[in-house]
Amino acid sequence: MQALTLKSDRAIAELFYQVTHSGNLTRTESHGLRELCQSALSEDARDAVNRLLHATRRGWVRISD
């Protein structure tokens, strides 16, 4: 479980960096983030996911196809 958590934390960090610089999130990535919220994540990873989802709700990040 620890290795899976570290792998998912790194993937979330990379996605967070990419989305904050581009301002775009694909629908697939958005659905994946919502599913990740249901799984066991570290506190930092959960905060990053929540920030990305909040940014999409506020319109700061666009969802593209």
mmCIF file as Biopython writes it, N, C-alpha, C and O atoms, coordinates in Angstrom:
data_model
#
loop_
_atom_site.group_PDB
_atom_site.id
_atom_site.type_symbol
_atom_site.label_atom_id
_atom_site.label_alt_id
_atom_site.label_comp_id
_atom_site.label_asym_id
_atom_site.label_entity_id
_atom_site.label_seq_id
_atom_site.pdbx_PDB_ins_code
_atom_site.Cartn_x
_atom_site.Cartn_y
_atom_site.Cartn_z
_atom_site.occupancy
_atom_site.B_iso_or_equiv
_atom_site.auth_seq_id
_atom_site.auth_asym_id
_atom_site.pdbx_PDB_model_num
ATOM 1   N N  . MET A ? 1  ? 0.821   -1.195 0.000   1.0 0.0 1  A 1 
ATOM 2   C CA . MET A ? 1  ? 0.000   0.000  0.000   1.0 0.0 1  A 1 
ATOM 3   C C  . MET A ? 1  ? 0.864   1.259  0.000   1.0 0.0 1  A 1 
ATOM 4   O O  . MET A ? 1  ? 0.499   2.255  -0.624  1.0 0.0 1  A 1 
ATOM 5   N N  . GLN A ? 2  ? 1.997   1.227  0.686   1.0 0.0 2  A 1 
ATOM 6   C CA . GLN A ? 2  ? 2.880   2.391  0.751   1.0 0.0 2  A 1 
ATOM 7   C C  . GLN A ? 2  ? 3.406   2.760  -0.635  1.0 0.0 2  A 1 
ATOM 8   O O  . GLN A ? 2  ? 3.426   3.937  -0.996  1.0 0.0 2  A 1 
ATOM 9   N N  . ALA A ? 3  ? 3.835   1.754  -1.420  1.0 0.0 3  A 1 
ATOM 10  C CA . ALA A ? 3  ? 4.350   2.028  -2.758  1.0 0.0 3  A 1 
ATOM 11  C C  . ALA A ? 3  ? 3.266   2.616  -3.647  1.0 0.0 3  A 1 
ATOM 12  O O  . ALA A ? 3  ? 3.538   3.530  -4.425  1.0 0.0 3  A 1 
ATOM 13  N N  . LEU A ? 4  ? 2.051   2.111  -3.547  1.0 0.0 4  A 1 
ATOM 14  C CA . LEU A ? 4  ? 0.933   2.637  -4.329  1.0 0.0 4  A 1 
ATOM 15  C C  . LEU A ? 4  ? 0.644   4.082  -3.951  1.0 0.0 4  A 1 
ATOM 16  O O  . LEU A ? 4  ? 0.391   4.918  -4.819  1.0 0.0 4  A 1 
ATOM 17  N N  . THR A ? 5  ? 0.683   4.374  -2.658  1.0 0.0 5  A 1 
ATOM 18  C CA . THR A ? 5  ? 0.437   5.740  -2.197  1.0 0.0 5  A 1 
ATOM 19  C C  . THR A ? 5  ? 1.498   6.692  -2.728  1.0 0.0 5  A 1 
ATOM 20  O O  . THR A ? 5  ? 1.173   7.790  -3.178  1.0 0.0 5  A 1 
ATOM 21  N N  . LEU A ? 6  ? 2.766   6.285  -2.682  1.0 0.0 6  A 1 
ATOM 22  C CA . LEU A ? 6  ? 3.841   7.132  -3.188  1.0 0.0 6  A 1 
ATOM 23  C C  . LEU A ? 6  ? 3.709   7.361  -4.681  1.0 0.0 6  A 1 
ATOM 24  O O  . LEU A ? 6  ? 3.945   8.467  -5.166  1.0 0.0 6  A 1 
ATOM 25  N N  . LYS A ? 7  ? 3.336   6.333  -5.407  1.0 0.0 7  A 1 
ATOM 26  C CA . LYS A ? 7  ? 3.162   6.462  -6.859  1.0 0.0 7  A 1 
ATOM 27  C C  . LYS A ? 7  ? 2.012   7.406  -7.175  1.0 0.0 7  A 1 
ATOM 28  O O  . LYS A ? 7  ? 2.137   8.258  -8.056  1.0 0.0 7  A 1 
ATOM 29  N N  . SER A ? 8  ? 0.898   7.268  -6.473  1.0 0.0 8  A 1 
ATOM 30  C CA . SER A ? 8  ? -0.246  8.133  -6.741  1.0 0.0 8  A 1 
ATOM 31  C C  . SER A ? 8  ? 0.043   9.569  -6.289  1.0 0.0 8  A 1 
ATOM 32  O O  . SER A ? 8  ? -0.407  10.517 -6.932  1.0 0.0 8  A 1 
ATOM 33  N N  . ASP A ? 9  ? 0.778   9.736  -5.206  1.0 0.0 9  A 1 
ATOM 34  C CA . ASP A ? 9  ? 1.153   11.079 -4.763  1.0 0.0 9  A 1 
ATOM 35  C C  . ASP A ? 9  ? 2.001   11.789 -5.820  1.0 0.0 9  A 1 
ATOM 36  O O  . ASP A ? 9  ? 1.793   12.970 -6.098  1.0 0.0 9  A 1 
ATOM 37  N N  . ARG A ? 10 ? 2.936   11.078 -6.394  1.0 0.0 10 A 1 
ATOM 38  C CA . ARG A ? 10 ? 3.793   11.667 -7.434  1.0 0.0 10 A 1 
ATOM 39  C C  . ARG A ? 10 ? 2.976   12.023 -8.670  1.0 0.0 10 A 1 
ATOM 40  O O  . ARG A ? 10 ? 3.174   13.086 -9.258  1.0 0.0 10 A 1 
ATOM 41  N N  . ALA A ? 11 ? 2.056   11.142 -9.070  1.0 0.0 11 A 1 
ATOM 42  C CA . ALA A ? 11 ? 1.212   11.399 -10.237 1.0 0.0 11 A 1 
ATOM 43  C C  . ALA A ? 11 ? 0.323   12.617 -9.993  1.0 0.0 11 A 1 
ATOM 44  O O  . ALA A ? 11 ? 0.127   13.433 -10.894 1.0 0.0 11 A 1 
ATOM 45  N N  . ILE A ? 12 ? -0.210  12.742 -8.793  1.0 0.0 12 A 1 
ATOM 46  C CA . ILE A ? 12 ? -1.056  13.891 -8.464  1.0 0.0 12 A 1 
ATOM 47  C C  . ILE A ? 12 ? -0.239  15.166 -8.470  1.0 0.0 12 A 1 
ATOM 48  O O  . ILE A ? 12 ? -0.703  16.195 -8.962  1.0 0.0 12 A 1 
ATOM 49  N N  . ALA A ? 13 ? 0.972   15.117 -7.930  1.0 0.0 13 A 1 
ATOM 50  C CA . ALA A ? 13 ? 1.833   16.301 -7.919  1.0 0.0 13 A 1 
ATOM 51  C C  . ALA A ? 13 ? 2.175   16.750 -9.338  1.0 0.0 13 A 1 
ATOM 52  O O  . ALA A ? 13 ? 2.173   17.945 -9.631  1.0 0.0 13 A 1 
ATOM 53  N N  . GLU A ? 14 ? 2.468   15.790 -10.219 1.0 0.0 14 A 1 
ATOM 54  C CA . GLU A ? 14 ? 2.779   16.125 -11.611 1.0 0.0 14 A 1 
ATOM 55  C C  . GLU A ? 14 ? 1.559   16.703 -12.319 1.0 0.0 14 A 1 
ATOM 56  O O  . GLU A ? 14 ? 1.677   17.669 -13.073 1.0 0.0 14 A 1 
ATOM 57  N N  . LEU A ? 15 ? 0.394   16.118 -12.080 1.0 0.0 15 A 1 
ATOM 58  C CA . LEU A ? 15 ? -0.837  16.631 -12.680 1.0 0.0 15 A 1 
ATOM 59  C C  . LEU A ? 15 ? -1.148  18.028 -12.160 1.0 0.0 15 A 1 
ATOM 60  O O  . LEU A ? 15 ? -1.536  18.907 -12.929 1.0 0.0 15 A 1 
ATOM 61  N N  . PHE A ? 16 ? -0.980  18.232 -10.868 1.0 0.0 16 A 1 
ATOM 62  C CA . PHE A ? 16 ? -1.225  19.545 -10.266 1.0 0.0 16 A 1 
ATOM 63  C C  . PHE A ? 16 ? -0.333  20.599 -10.919 1.0 0.0 16 A 1 
ATOM 64  O O  . PHE A ? 16 ? -0.804  21.684 -11.259 1.0 0.0 16 A 1 
ATOM 65  N N  . TYR A ? 17 ? 0.939   20.291 -11.094 1.0 0.0 17 A 1 
ATOM 66  C CA . TYR A ? 17 ? 1.875   21.216 -11.735 1.0 0.0 17 A 1 
ATOM 67  C C  . TYR A ? 17 ? 1.448   21.519 -13.168 1.0 0.0 17 A 1 
ATOM 68  O O  . TYR A ? 17 ? 1.425   22.676 -13.586 1.0 0.0 17 A 1 
ATOM 69  N N  . GLN A ? 18 ? 1.113   20.476 -13.909 1.0 0.0 18 A 1 
ATOM 70  C CA . GLN A ? 18 ? 0.719   20.647 -15.309 1.0 0.0 18 A 1 
ATOM 71  C C  . GLN A ? 18 ? -0.541  21.502 -15.429 1.0 0.0 18 A 1 
ATOM 72  O O  . GLN A ? 18 ? -0.599  22.404 -16.266 1.0 0.0 18 A 1 
ATOM 73  N N  . VAL A ? 19 ? -1.536  21.231 -14.612 1.0 0.0 19 A 1 
ATOM 74  C CA . VAL A ? 19 ? -2.813  21.939 -14.706 1.0 0.0 19 A 1 
ATOM 75  C C  . VAL A ? 19 ? -2.670  23.384 -14.252 1.0 0.0 19 A 1 
ATOM 76  O O  . VAL A ? 19 ? -3.265  24.273 -14.861 1.0 0.0 19 A 1 
ATOM 77  N N  . THR A ? 20 ? -1.904  23.643 -13.210 1.0 0.0 20 A 1 
ATOM 78  C CA . THR A ? 20 ? -1.758  25.027 -12.750 1.0 0.0 20 A 1 
ATOM 79  C C  . THR A ? 20 ? -1.021  25.874 -13.771 1.0 0.0 20 A 1 
ATOM 80  O O  . THR A ? 20 ? -1.251  27.082 -13.844 1.0 0.0 20 A 1 
ATOM 81  N N  . HIS A ? 21 ? -0.146  25.278 -14.557 1.0 0.0 21 A 1 
ATOM 82  C CA . HIS A ? 21 ? 0.564   26.054 -15.585 1.0 0.0 21 A 1 
ATOM 83  C C  . HIS A ? 21 ? -0.234  26.199 -16.871 1.0 0.0 21 A 1 
ATOM 84  O O  . HIS A ? 21 ? -0.158  27.233 -17.534 1.0 0.0 21 A 1 
ATOM 85  N N  . SER A ? 22 ? -1.000  25.170 -17.229 1.0 0.0 22 A 1 
ATOM 86  C CA . SER A ? 22 ? -1.745  25.229 -18.488 1.0 0.0 22 A 1 
ATOM 87  C C  . SER A ? 22 ? -3.144  25.814 -18.310 1.0 0.0 22 A 1 
ATOM 88  O O  . SER A ? 22 ? -3.681  26.434 -19.228 1.0 0.0 22 A 1 
ATOM 89  N N  . GLY A ? 23 ? -3.735  25.617 -17.131 1.0 0.0 23 A 1 
ATOM 90  C CA . GLY A ? 23 ? -5.094  26.094 -16.898 1.0 0.0 23 A 1 
ATOM 91  C C  . GLY A ? 23 ? -6.149  25.192 -17.497 1.0 0.0 23 A 1 
ATOM 92  O O  . GLY A ? 23 ? -7.324  25.557 -17.544 1.0 0.0 23 A 1 
ATOM 93  N N  . ASN A ? 24 ? -5.745  24.010 -17.958 1.0 0.0 24 A 1 
ATOM 94  C CA . ASN A ? 24 ? -6.675  23.055 -18.583 1.0 0.0 24 A 1 
ATOM 95  C C  . ASN A ? 24 ? -6.598  21.703 -17.896 1.0 0.0 24 A 1 
ATOM 96  O O  . ASN A ? 24 ? -5.538  21.260 -17.454 1.0 0.0 24 A 1 
ATOM 97  N N  . LEU A ? 25 ? -7.754  21.068 -17.822 1.0 0.0 25 A 1 
ATOM 98  C CA . LEU A ? 25 ? -7.875  19.730 -17.260 1.0 0.0 25 A 1 
ATOM 99  C C  . LEU A ? 25 ? -8.801  18.949 -18.179 1.0 0.0 25 A 1 
ATOM 100 O O  . LEU A ? 25 ? -9.871  19.442 -18.538 1.0 0.0 25 A 1 
ATOM 101 N N  . THR A ? 26 ? -8.412  17.748 -18.562 1.0 0.0 26 A 1 
ATOM 102 C CA . THR A ? 26 ? -9.278  16.959 -19.429 1.0 0.0 26 A 1 
ATOM 103 C C  . THR A ? 26 ? -10.392 16.335 -18.603 1.0 0.0 26 A 1 
ATOM 104 O O  . THR A ? 26 ? -10.285 16.212 -17.383 1.0 0.0 26 A 1 
ATOM 105 N N  . ARG A ? 27 ? -11.460 15.943 -19.282 1.0 0.0 27 A 1 
ATOM 106 C CA . ARG A ? 27 ? -12.575 15.288 -18.592 1.0 0.0 27 A 1 
ATOM 107 C C  . ARG A ? 27 ? -12.121 13.982 -17.936 1.0 0.0 27 A 1 
ATOM 108 O O  . ARG A ? 27 ? -12.553 13.648 -16.833 1.0 0.0 27 A 1 
ATOM 109 N N  . THR A ? 28 ? -11.260 13.260 -18.617 1.0 0.0 28 A 1 
ATOM 110 C CA . THR A ? 28 ? -10.753 12.004 -18.070 1.0 0.0 28 A 1 
ATOM 111 C C  . THR A ? 28 ? -9.979  12.258 -16.782 1.0 0.0 28 A 1 
ATOM 112 O O  . THR A ? 28 ? -10.148 11.534 -15.802 1.0 0.0 28 A 1 
ATOM 113 N N  . GLU A ? 29 ? -9.138  13.274 -16.781 1.0 0.0 29 A 1 
ATOM 114 C CA . GLU A ? 29 ? -8.376  13.615 -15.577 1.0 0.0 29 A 1 
ATOM 115 C C  . GLU A ? 29 ? -9.308  14.068 -14.453 1.0 0.0 29 A 1 
ATOM 116 O O  . GLU A ? 29 ? -9.089  13.734 -13.289 1.0 0.0 29 A 1 
ATOM 117 N N  . SER A ? 30 ? -10.333 14.819 -14.801 1.0 0.0 30 A 1 
ATOM 118 C CA . SER A ? 30 ? -11.289 15.289 -13.805 1.0 0.0 30 A 1 
ATOM 119 C C  . SER A ? 30 ? -12.015 14.125 -13.143 1.0 0.0 30 A 1 
ATOM 120 O O  . SER A ? 30 ? -12.170 14.097 -11.922 1.0 0.0 30 A 1 
ATOM 121 N N  . HIS A ? 31 ? -12.460 13.168 -13.948 1.0 0.0 31 A 1 
ATOM 122 C CA . HIS A ? 31 ? -13.147 11.994 -13.395 1.0 0.0 31 A 1 
ATOM 123 C C  . HIS A ? 31 ? -12.179 11.164 -12.548 1.0 0.0 31 A 1 
ATOM 124 O O  . HIS A ? 31 ? -12.558 10.624 -11.509 1.0 0.0 31 A 1 
ATOM 125 N N  . GLY A ? 32 ? -10.937 11.068 -12.999 1.0 0.0 32 A 1 
ATOM 126 C CA . GLY A ? 32 ? -9.937  10.329 -12.237 1.0 0.0 32 A 1 
ATOM 127 C C  . GLY A ? 32 ? -9.672  10.968 -10.881 1.0 0.0 32 A 1 
ATOM 128 O O  . GLY A ? 32 ? -9.488  10.271 -9.883  1.0 0.0 32 A 1 
ATOM 129 N N  . LEU A ? 33 ? -9.655  12.299 -10.848 1.0 0.0 33 A 1 
ATOM 130 C CA . LEU A ? 33 ? -9.445  12.997 -9.576  1.0 0.0 33 A 1 
ATOM 131 C C  . LEU A ? 33 ? -10.597 12.740 -8.618  1.0 0.0 33 A 1 
ATOM 132 O O  . LEU A ? 33 ? -10.388 12.551 -7.419  1.0 0.0 33 A 1 
ATOM 133 N N  . ARG A ? 34 ? -11.796 12.734 -9.143  1.0 0.0 34 A 1 
ATOM 134 C CA . ARG A ? 34 ? -12.965 12.474 -8.279  1.0 0.0 34 A 1 
ATOM 135 C C  . ARG A ? 34 ? -12.930 11.060 -7.714  1.0 0.0 34 A 1 
ATOM 136 O O  . ARG A ? 34 ? -13.316 10.835 -6.567  1.0 0.0 34 A 1 
ATOM 137 N N  . GLU A ? 35 ? -12.469 10.113 -8.516  1.0 0.0 35 A 1 
ATOM 138 C CA . GLU A ? 35 ? -12.344 8.748  -8.020  1.0 0.0 35 A 1 
ATOM 139 C C  . GLU A ? 35 ? -11.228 8.639  -6.992  1.0 0.0 35 A 1 
ATOM 140 O O  . GLU A ? 35 ? -11.339 7.877  -6.031  1.0 0.0 35 A 1 
ATOM 141 N N  . LEU A ? 36 ? -10.152 9.396  -7.188  1.0 0.0 36 A 1 
ATOM 142 C CA . LEU A ? 36 ? -9.048  9.368  -6.228  1.0 0.0 36 A 1 
ATOM 143 C C  . LEU A ? 36 ? -9.466  9.885  -4.864  1.0 0.0 36 A 1 
ATOM 144 O O  . LEU A ? 36 ? -8.921  9.459  -3.846  1.0 0.0 36 A 1 
ATOM 145 N N  . CYS A ? 37 ? -10.417 10.789 -4.832  1.0 0.0 37 A 1 
ATOM 146 C CA . CYS A ? 37 ? -10.894 11.312 -3.554  1.0 0.0 37 A 1 
ATOM 147 C C  . CYS A ? 37 ? -11.475 10.206 -2.687  1.0 0.0 37 A 1 
ATOM 148 O O  . CYS A ? 37 ? -11.485 10.317 -1.462  1.0 0.0 37 A 1 
ATOM 149 N N  . GLN A ? 38 ? -11.957 9.143  -3.313  1.0 0.0 38 A 1 
ATOM 150 C CA . GLN A ? 38 ? -12.555 8.042  -2.582  1.0 0.0 38 A 1 
ATOM 151 C C  . GLN A ? 38 ? -11.505 7.070  -2.032  1.0 0.0 38 A 1 
ATOM 152 O O  . GLN A ? 38 ? -11.796 6.281  -1.133  1.0 0.0 38 A 1 
ATOM 153 N N  . SER A ? 39 ? -10.284 7.131  -2.575  1.0 0.0 39 A 1 
ATOM 154 C CA . SER A ? 39 ? -9.258  6.174  -2.166  1.0 0.0 39 A 1 
ATOM 155 C C  . SER A ? 39 ? -8.380  6.744  -1.051  1.0 0.0 39 A 1 
ATOM 156 O O  . SER A ? 39 ? -8.503  7.909  -0.673  1.0 0.0 39 A 1 
ATOM 157 N N  . ALA A ? 40 ? -7.506  5.905  -0.544  1.0 0.0 40 A 1 
ATOM 158 C CA . ALA A ? 40 ? -6.601  6.309  0.540   1.0 0.0 40 A 1 
ATOM 159 C C  . ALA A ? 40 ? -5.451  7.122  -0.044  1.0 0.0 40 A 1 
ATOM 160 O O  . ALA A ? 40 ? -4.628  6.594  -0.792  1.0 0.0 40 A 1 
ATOM 161 N N  . LEU A ? 41 ? -5.396  8.399  0.296   1.0 0.0 41 A 1 
ATOM 162 C CA . LEU A ? 41 ? -4.341  9.290  -0.157  1.0 0.0 41 A 1 
ATOM 163 C C  . LEU A ? 41 ? -3.681  9.942  1.043   1.0 0.0 41 A 1 
ATOM 164 O O  . LEU A ? 41 ? -4.251  10.007 2.132   1.0 0.0 41 A 1 
ATOM 165 N N  . SER A ? 42 ? -2.467  10.421 0.818   1.0 0.0 42 A 1 
ATOM 166 C CA . SER A ? 42 ? -1.832  11.198 1.868   1.0 0.0 42 A 1 
ATOM 167 C C  . SER A ? 42 ? -2.555  12.533 1.993   1.0 0.0 42 A 1 
ATOM 168 O O  . SER A ? 42 ? -3.296  12.929 1.094   1.0 0.0 42 A 1 
ATOM 169 N N  . GLU A ? 43 ? -2.344  13.209 3.082   1.0 0.0 43 A 1 
ATOM 170 C CA . GLU A ? 43 ? -3.022  14.490 3.304   1.0 0.0 43 A 1 
ATOM 171 C C  . GLU A ? 43 ? -2.631  15.521 2.246   1.0 0.0 43 A 1 
ATOM 172 O O  . GLU A ? 43 ? -3.476  16.287 1.783   1.0 0.0 43 A 1 
ATOM 173 N N  . ASP A ? 44 ? -1.355  15.541 1.864   1.0 0.0 44 A 1 
ATOM 174 C CA . ASP A ? 44 ? -0.903  16.483 0.834   1.0 0.0 44 A 1 
ATOM 175 C C  . ASP A ? 44 ? -1.552  16.197 -0.514  1.0 0.0 44 A 1 
ATOM 176 O O  . ASP A ? 44 ? -1.973  17.118 -1.213  1.0 0.0 44 A 1 
ATOM 177 N N  . ALA A ? 45 ? -1.632  14.924 -0.878  1.0 0.0 45 A 1 
ATOM 178 C CA . ALA A ? 45 ? -2.249  14.556 -2.152  1.0 0.0 45 A 1 
ATOM 179 C C  . ALA A ? 45 ? -3.737  14.892 -2.145  1.0 0.0 45 A 1 
ATOM 180 O O  . ALA A ? 45 ? -4.266  15.390 -3.139  1.0 0.0 45 A 1 
ATOM 181 N N  . ARG A ? 46 ? -4.409  14.624 -1.035  1.0 0.0 46 A 1 
ATOM 182 C CA . ARG A ? 46 ? -5.837  14.944 -0.934  1.0 0.0 46 A 1 
ATOM 183 C C  . ARG A ? 46 ? -6.052  16.454 -1.050  1.0 0.0 46 A 1 
ATOM 184 O O  . ARG A ? 46 ? -7.009  16.891 -1.689  1.0 0.0 46 A 1 
ATOM 185 N N  . ASP A ? 47 ? -5.177  17.251 -0.442  1.0 0.0 47 A 1 
ATOM 186 C CA . ASP A ? 47 ? -5.287  18.708 -0.553  1.0 0.0 47 A 1 
ATOM 187 C C  . ASP A ? 47 ? -5.106  19.166 -1.998  1.0 0.0 47 A 1 
ATOM 188 O O  . ASP A ? 47 ? -5.830  20.046 -2.464  1.0 0.0 47 A 1 
ATOM 189 N N  . ALA A ? 48 ? -4.143  18.574 -2.710  1.0 0.0 48 A 1 
ATOM 190 C CA . ALA A ? 48 ? -3.906  18.945 -4.110  1.0 0.0 48 A 1 
ATOM 191 C C  . ALA A ? 48 ? -5.119  18.608 -4.972  1.0 0.0 48 A 1 
ATOM 192 O O  . ALA A ? 48 ? -5.523  19.408 -5.816  1.0 0.0 48 A 1 
ATOM 193 N N  . VAL A ? 49 ? -5.697  17.439 -4.765  1.0 0.0 49 A 1 
ATOM 194 C CA . VAL A ? 49 ? -6.887  17.037 -5.523  1.0 0.0 49 A 1 
ATOM 195 C C  . VAL A ? 49 ? -8.036  17.996 -5.237  1.0 0.0 49 A 1 
ATOM 196 O O  . VAL A ? 49 ? -8.721  18.442 -6.157  1.0 0.0 49 A 1 
ATOM 197 N N  . ASN A ? 50 ? -8.247  18.309 -3.969  1.0 0.0 50 A 1 
ATOM 198 C CA . ASN A ? 50 ? -9.327  19.229 -3.607  1.0 0.0 50 A 1 
ATOM 199 C C  . ASN A ? 50 ? -9.103  20.618 -4.198  1.0 0.0 50 A 1 
ATOM 200 O O  . ASN A ? 50 ? -10.061 21.272 -4.609  1.0 0.0 50 A 1 
ATOM 201 N N  . ARG A ? 51 ? -7.871  21.069 -4.246  1.0 0.0 51 A 1 
ATOM 202 C CA . ARG A ? 51 ? -7.575  22.385 -4.850  1.0 0.0 51 A 1 
ATOM 203 C C  . ARG A ? 51 ? -7.877  22.397 -6.335  1.0 0.0 51 A 1 
ATOM 204 O O  . ARG A ? 51 ? -8.428  23.368 -6.855  1.0 0.0 51 A 1 
ATOM 205 N N  . LEU A ? 52 ? -7.516  21.314 -7.024  1.0 0.0 52 A 1 
ATOM 206 C CA . LEU A ? 52 ? -7.807  21.244 -8.458  1.0 0.0 52 A 1 
ATOM 207 C C  . LEU A ? 52 ? -9.311  21.208 -8.722  1.0 0.0 52 A 1 
ATOM 208 O O  . LEU A ? 52 ? -9.807  21.884 -9.624  1.0 0.0 52 A 1 
ATOM 209 N N  . LEU A ? 53 ? -10.019 20.429 -7.943  1.0 0.0 53 A 1 
ATOM 210 C CA . LEU A ? 53 ? -11.472 20.369 -8.129  1.0 0.0 53 A 1 
ATOM 211 C C  . LEU A ? 53 ? -12.122 21.706 -7.788  1.0 0.0 53 A 1 
ATOM 212 O O  . LEU A ? 53 ? -13.065 22.124 -8.460  1.0 0.0 53 A 1 
ATOM 213 N N  . HIS A ? 54 ? -11.635 22.368 -6.765  1.0 0.0 54 A 1 
ATOM 214 C CA . HIS A ? 54 ? -12.157 23.693 -6.400  1.0 0.0 54 A 1 
ATOM 215 C C  . HIS A ? 54 ? -11.891 24.701 -7.522  1.0 0.0 54 A 1 
ATOM 216 O O  . HIS A ? 54 ? -12.754 25.514 -7.852  1.0 0.0 54 A 1 
ATOM 217 N N  . ALA A ? 55 ? -10.698 24.640 -8.100  1.0 0.0 55 A 1 
ATOM 218 C CA . ALA A ? 55 ? -10.351 25.556 -9.191  1.0 0.0 55 A 1 
ATOM 219 C C  . ALA A ? 55 ? -11.246 25.349 -10.402 1.0 0.0 55 A 1 
ATOM 220 O O  . ALA A ? 55 ? -11.579 26.310 -11.096 1.0 0.0 55 A 1 
ATOM 221 N N  . THR A ? 56 ? -11.640 24.107 -10.667 1.0 0.0 56 A 1 
ATOM 222 C CA . THR A ? 56 ? -12.549 23.874 -11.800 1.0 0.0 56 A 1 
ATOM 223 C C  . THR A ? 56 ? -13.940 24.411 -11.491 1.0 0.0 56 A 1 
ATOM 224 O O  . THR A ? 56 ? -14.597 24.971 -12.369 1.0 0.0 56 A 1 
ATOM 225 N N  . ARG A ? 57 ? -14.392 24.247 -10.255 1.0 0.0 57 A 1 
ATOM 226 C CA . ARG A ? 57 ? -15.714 24.781 -9.889  1.0 0.0 57 A 1 
ATOM 227 C C  . ARG A ? 57 ? -15.739 26.296 -9.968  1.0 0.0 57 A 1 
ATOM 228 O O  . ARG A ? 57 ? -16.755 26.869 -10.362 1.0 0.0 57 A 1 
ATOM 229 N N  . ARG A ? 58 ? -14.659 26.955 -9.607  1.0 0.0 58 A 1 
ATOM 230 C CA . ARG A ? 58 ? -14.594 28.414 -9.621  1.0 0.0 58 A 1 
ATOM 231 C C  . ARG A ? 58 ? -14.337 28.976 -11.021 1.0 0.0 58 A 1 
ATOM 232 O O  . ARG A ? 58 ? -14.476 30.181 -11.234 1.0 0.0 58 A 1 
ATOM 233 N N  . GLY A ? 59 ? -13.965 28.124 -11.972 1.0 0.0 59 A 1 
ATOM 234 C CA . GLY A ? 59 ? -13.727 28.587 -13.320 1.0 0.0 59 A 1 
ATOM 235 C C  . GLY A ? 59 ? -12.283 28.998 -13.581 1.0 0.0 59 A 1 
ATOM 236 O O  . GLY A ? 59 ? -11.976 29.533 -14.647 1.0 0.0 59 A 1 
ATOM 237 N N  . TRP A ? 60 ? -11.408 28.759 -12.637 1.0 0.0 60 A 1 
ATOM 238 C CA . TRP A ? 60 ? -9.997  29.105 -12.807 1.0 0.0 60 A 1 
ATOM 239 C C  . TRP A ? 60 ? -9.275  28.119 -13.698 1.0 0.0 60 A 1 
ATOM 240 O O  . TRP A ? 60 ? -8.257  28.451 -14.305 1.0 0.0 60 A 1 
ATOM 241 N N  . VAL A ? 61 ? -9.804  26.895 -13.777 1.0 0.0 61 A 1 
ATOM 242 C CA . VAL A ? 61 ? -9.268  25.850 -14.633 1.0 0.0 61 A 1 
ATOM 243 C C  . VAL A ? 61 ? -10.387 25.393 -15.546 1.0 0.0 61 A 1 
ATOM 244 O O  . VAL A ? 61 ? -11.494 25.106 -15.091 1.0 0.0 61 A 1 
ATOM 245 N N  . ARG A ? 62 ? -10.094 25.325 -16.845 1.0 0.0 62 A 1 
ATOM 246 C CA . ARG A ? 62 ? -11.080 24.881 -17.822 1.0 0.0 62 A 1 
ATOM 247 C C  . ARG A ? 62 ? -10.993 23.374 -18.010 1.0 0.0 62 A 1 
ATOM 248 O O  . ARG A ? 62 ? -9.909  22.792 -17.975 1.0 0.0 62 A 1 
ATOM 249 N N  . ILE A ? 63 ? -12.147 22.754 -18.211 1.0 0.0 63 A 1 
ATOM 250 C CA . ILE A ? 63 ? -12.192 21.335 -18.522 1.0 0.0 63 A 1 
ATOM 251 C C  . ILE A ? 63 ? -12.367 21.197 -20.025 1.0 0.0 63 A 1 
ATOM 252 O O  . ILE A ? 63 ? -13.317 21.725 -20.602 1.0 0.0 63 A 1 
ATOM 253 N N  . SER A ? 64 ? -11.450 20.487 -20.646 1.0 0.0 64 A 1 
ATOM 254 C CA . SER A ? 64 ? -11.503 20.302 -22.100 1.0 0.0 64 A 1 
ATOM 255 C C  . SER A ? 64 ? -11.683 18.818 -22.413 1.0 0.0 64 A 1 
ATOM 256 O O  . SER A ? 64 ? -11.545 17.961 -21.540 1.0 0.0 64 A 1 
ATOM 257 N N  . ASP A ? 65 ? -11.990 18.540 -23.662 1.0 0.0 65 A 1 
ATOM 258 C CA . ASP A ? 65 ? -12.192 17.136 -24.082 1.0 0.0 65 A 1 
ATOM 259 C C  . ASP A ? 65 ? -10.921 16.489 -24.520 1.0 0.0 65 A 1 
ATOM 260 O O  . ASP A ? 65 ? -10.924 15.318 -24.900 1.0 0.0 65 A 1 
#
